[in-house]
Amino acid sequence: MVGFRPDLYTVVEAEGTVTLSVFIFSGTLERQAVVFFSTTDGSATSVAPADFVSRSNVRLTFSPSVNSTTVTVDLINDGIVENREEFYGNLSATDSAITLSPDAAIVSIAPASTQDEDSTCEFYH
């Protein structure tokens, strides 16, 4: 069984990337196994004004000595103040012997802060 661990990722838009981890959860490989990673738009989109860079059919290869791998998705810090948004990472396989679970991960993007941590607000009356 191959799947995401964890299946929920929370990142801040300004971080620039998110790295998703994919593991073999059970069984021992006797030969190479290949799965494919793609992204799907949710409330966060990959079209202008984009929140992330779409990935499609990224080949992830496992061998008897490799039981985990990662895939990175670039985030776009557009500077627009917006609510938390989500997109999805998805796994697929052409080999029917490969079971995928969980085959989807949620990536939750928190908006970049509009103020630096050291900022001060002054109020006058």
C-alpha positions as CSV (number, residue, x, y, z in Angstrom):
1,M,0.0,0.0,0.0
2,V,1.4,3.4,-1.1
3,G,0.0,6.7,0.2
4,F,0.6,10.2,1.7
5,R,1.8,10.7,5.2
6,P,0.4,12.9,6.5
7,D,-2.6,13.6,4.3
8,L,-3.1,17.2,5.5
9,Y,-0.4,19.8,5.1
10,T,-0.7,23.4,6.4
11,V,1.7,26.0,5.0
12,V,2.0,29.8,4.9
13,E,1.9,31.3,1.4
14,A,5.2,33.1,1.9
15,E,7.1,29.9,2.6
16,G,7.3,29.4,-1.2
17,T,7.0,25.6,-1.3
18,V,5.3,22.7,0.3
19,T,6.8,19.2,0.3
20,L,4.5,16.2,0.4
21,S,5.7,12.8,1.6
22,V,4.7,9.5,0.0
23,F,5.4,6.1,1.7
24,I,5.0,2.4,1.2
25,F,3.0,1.4,4.3
26,S,2.9,-2.3,4.0
27,G,4.4,-5.1,2.0
28,T,7.9,-5.6,0.7
29,L,8.8,-4.7,-2.8
30,E,10.4,-7.4,-5.0
31,R,10.6,-5.0,-8.0
32,Q,10.4,-1.4,-8.8
33,A,7.0,0.3,-8.2
34,V,5.9,3.6,-9.9
35,V,3.1,6.0,-8.9
36,F,2.3,9.4,-10.3
37,F,1.6,12.7,-8.5
38,S,-0.6,15.5,-9.8
39,T,-2.3,18.5,-8.2
40,T,-5.9,19.5,-8.4
41,D,-7.3,23.0,-7.8
42,G,-9.6,23.6,-4.9
43,S,-10.3,27.0,-3.5
44,A,-6.6,27.6,-4.2
45,T,-6.0,27.6,-8.0
46,S,-3.1,27.2,-10.4
47,V,-4.6,29.7,-12.9
48,A,-4.2,33.5,-12.7
49,P,-4.2,34.8,-10.1
50,A,-2.6,31.6,-9.1
51,D,-1.8,30.3,-5.6
52,F,0.5,27.4,-6.6
53,V,2.2,25.9,-9.6
54,S,0.3,22.9,-11.0
55,R,2.1,19.5,-11.2
56,S,1.0,16.8,-13.5
57,N,2.0,13.1,-13.7
58,V,5.2,13.5,-11.7
59,R,6.8,10.0,-11.6
60,L,7.6,8.7,-8.1
61,T,9.7,5.5,-8.1
62,F,10.1,3.1,-5.3
63,S,12.6,0.2,-5.3
64,P,13.1,-2.6,-2.8
65,S,15.6,-0.3,-0.9
66,V,13.5,2.9,-1.2
67,N,10.2,3.0,0.8
68,S,9.6,6.8,0.8
69,T,9.9,9.8,-1.4
70,T,8.8,13.4,-1.5
71,V,7.4,15.8,-4.1
72,T,7.5,19.6,-3.9
73,V,4.9,22.1,-5.1
74,D,5.8,25.7,-5.6
75,L,3.5,28.3,-3.9
76,I,2.9,31.7,-5.3
77,N,3.0,34.6,-2.8
78,D,0.7,37.0,-4.7
79,G,0.6,39.5,-1.8
80,I,-3.2,39.5,-2.0
81,V,-4.9,39.4,1.4
82,E,-7.2,36.4,1.3
83,N,-8.7,33.6,3.4
84,R,-7.1,30.2,3.9
85,E,-7.3,28.2,0.6
86,E,-6.8,24.6,-0.3
87,F,-5.6,22.5,-3.2
88,Y,-5.1,18.7,-3.5
89,G,-2.2,16.3,-4.2
90,N,-3.3,13.1,-5.8
91,L,-1.6,9.8,-6.5
92,S,-2.4,7.4,-9.3
93,A,-0.8,4.1,-10.6
94,T,-1.0,2.2,-13.8
95,D,-0.1,-1.1,-12.1
96,S,-3.3,-2.7,-10.6
97,A,-1.1,-4.5,-8.0
98,I,-0.4,-1.1,-6.3
99,T,-3.0,-0.1,-3.7
100,L,-3.1,3.6,-3.0
101,S,-4.3,4.8,0.4
102,P,-4.6,7.6,1.2
103,D,-4.4,8.6,-2.5
104,A,-5.2,12.3,-1.8
105,A,-3.7,14.9,0.4
106,I,-5.0,18.3,1.3
107,V,-2.7,21.3,1.2
108,S,-4.1,24.2,3.2
109,I,-2.5,27.6,2.4
110,A,-2.6,30.3,5.1
111,P,-2.3,33.8,3.8
112,A,1.0,35.6,4.2
113,S,1.0,38.0,7.1
114,T,0.3,41.6,6.1
115,Q,2.6,42.9,8.9
116,D,6.1,42.0,10.0
117,E,6.3,40.4,13.5
118,D,8.2,43.5,14.7
119,S,5.7,46.0,13.4
120,T,4.1,48.5,15.8
121,C,0.8,50.1,15.5
122,E,0.2,53.6,16.8
123,F,-3.2,55.1,17.5
124,Y,-3.8,58.8,17.8
125,H,-6.9,60.6,19.0
